[in-house]
């Protein structure tokens, strides 16, 4: 299978994954899905959050095929850990600096800025 076909199939898979939650029936029953957080969600909303995160992960996988830059493997790992953080802690803040809560997403954005800075800086210097 050619590289272009793989990329197109991954983009399609990402779109399908982002819409899978719509197959679940509506329900008002809330459940506690998170072992380290007391947040309750309906099953449909929980699956929606997972599908959105997996959808982005699949798009990053497609980007990894497009570029030979090994830093995209780190980006992939950061987003995979985001899913784990959601499943365990509902992306709740780990600690606060003053009034600003620091959670995995905050640390991930800092790491992504560093990674993409290295990608850009490395290509244009």
N, C-alpha and C positions, 0 to 999 in steps of 0.2 A: 504494500500500500504506500502510495507516495506521501511525502511530507505534507503537501497541500490538502490532501484528502483527510489525513489525520487531524489537521488543524480544523478543518471544516466540521468534521464529526465531533470534535471536542467542543466547538462552539455550539453545535446543535445539542449535545449532551448537557452543556451548561444551561441552555435555555429550558430544556425539558426538566432538568433537575429543579430549576427555580419555580416551576409550575406544578410539581408533583403534589404539593400540599393541598392543592385544590381538589384532589380526588377524595380527600377525607370528608366525612359528613360533618355538618355543623353540630356542635355540642356545647352546652353551657357548663358541663362538669369540669371542674378544675382539679389538677393533680399536682403533687409536689415531685418534680422530676430531678431536682438538684440535690445531691447529697450534702453539699456544703453551703446551701443557701435555702431560705424558707419561702422563696417566691413560688407561687402557684400559677399554672397556665393551663389552658385547654390543650388537648392533644394536637388539635389542628394548628394552633399558634406555635406550639413547641416544634412541630415538624416544619412549619414555615421558616422559623429561625434557622433550623438546621439546613434546610434546602437552600436558603439564601447563602449561607456560608460555604456550603459544598459547591454551589454554583460558581462562586468567585474562585475557589480552589481549582476547579476544572479550567477556568479561563487562564489562571496562572500556569497551569500545566501546558496549555496551548502556547502561551508565551514562551515557556521553556523550550518548546520545539522550534519556535521561530528564531530564537537567538541562541548562540553558543555560549553566552555569558553564564558562568557557573554561579554567579551571585543570585540568579533566579532560583536556584535550589534553596538558598537561605530564605528567600521570599516565600517559597512554597512551604518550607518548614514553619515559618512564622504564622502563616495563615492556618496551617494544620493545627498548630498549638492554640490558635484562637478558638477553634471548634472544641478542643479539649477544655479550654477555660470556660466556654459557654456551658458545656455539658456538666461540668463539676460545680461551677460557682456562679453561673448566670452573669458572667462578666462584671461581677461586683468589685468595687474598689478594694485594693489590697491595703492601702494606707493613704494618709493625706499629707500634703505639704501645705501648711496653712489651711486654707479653706478648699484647696483644690484636690479632689480625689485622684489618686494614681491607680489605674487599673491596667490590665494586660494590654488593652487597646492603645492606651497612652504610650506605654513602653514600646509596643509594636510600631507605632507611627514614628517614634524617634529612631528606632532601628531601621525602618524603611527609608527614612530620610538619609541616614548614613549610607545604606546600601546603594540607593539610587544616586547619591552624591558620588560614591566611588565609581559607579558605572559611567556616569557622565564625565567626571573629572579624568578618569582613566582613558576615555576615548578622545578627549580634546586637549590633552597635554602632551 
